[in-house]
Amino acid sequence: MAKTATSPSMSAALADGSPARPVARVRSTPARLAWSIIPPAALLIIVLGGWELLVRTEVVSPIIVAPPSDTFSALIDLVQSPTFPKNFFTTAAEAVIGGILGLLGGLLLGIASSLSPFLSRTLYPYIVFFQGLPKVVLAPVFVTWFGFGISSKIVMVIVLTFFPLYINTVLGLSTTDKNAMSLMRSYGASKKDIFFKLQLPSALPSIFAGVKTSASFALIGSIVAEFLGARNGLGYLMLQNNFQLRTDRVYALIVILAFMGLFVYLSVEYLYRKVVFWEDHGALR
């Protein structure tokens, strides 16, 4: 019979009487960091290089697709223009104010619905109706009601950010472990103790999932509302440059909005890791 080769650690484990365990290879931190950065960076370079080549060789018209070099130049010019700060902060204010109000409304009403079966039954048909409604179709209505100023954009953002958090809050609070709740009741815990010490902590992952979705909708709501009628904002700038066939500036504005969305997502993710510290956040922790 052929002998099986064993490592010194495995031999020691077998001699000790304990089961042998395979030794896992662990990459060092620099190697792991390089492995997580190099492939995405290489893909980005390949995509941007191919994109630039297609436009410069006139396979694709620069009027339709702006090359990355022109987009970068337009981005610098756009950020340095005197009107950019006003437009940037207008869109940011619409997203932040509307997002905060929508999140607070969704969270508080979701908690109230989970604690009151009567309220939940009363609101359920309307929630289902509005959840199935493509809410962007309400943007023209809000512009008609509230005008071309910032108010109509804030209302649009509130509507878009409210429903994902409301649904995730109700779902998270309704899926609390019933045995754990019964155990707390048997020890004399009050409803307040059960809610704050069991239901709410166990629902936080679901609630933060709703916050992430709602936060991404905040920018969408403000931009869509600006498309339909505005005097300022990044959406207003996009329409202006699109009508002028300034594709490079349109792409530059897309880059700015992408970084704004990334900043919002990373902020929510950071808050999630700090608040729900007991969760296993995986390799990104």
ABEGO torsion letter per residue (X at the ends): XBBBBBBAAAAAAAAAGBBBBBBBBBBBAAAAAAAAAAAAAAAAAAAAAAAAAAAAAGABBAAABBBAAAAAAAAAAAAABAAAAAAAAAAAAAAAAAAAAAAAAAAAAAAAAAABAAAAAAAAAAAAAAAABBAAAAAAAAAAAAEABAAAAAAAAAAAAAAAAAAAAAAAAAABBAAAAAAAAAAGBBAAAAAAAAAAAAAAAAAAAAAAAAAAAAAAAAAAAAAAEBABEAAAAAAAAAAAGBAAAAAAAAAAAAAAAAAAAAAAAAAAAAABAABBAEAAX
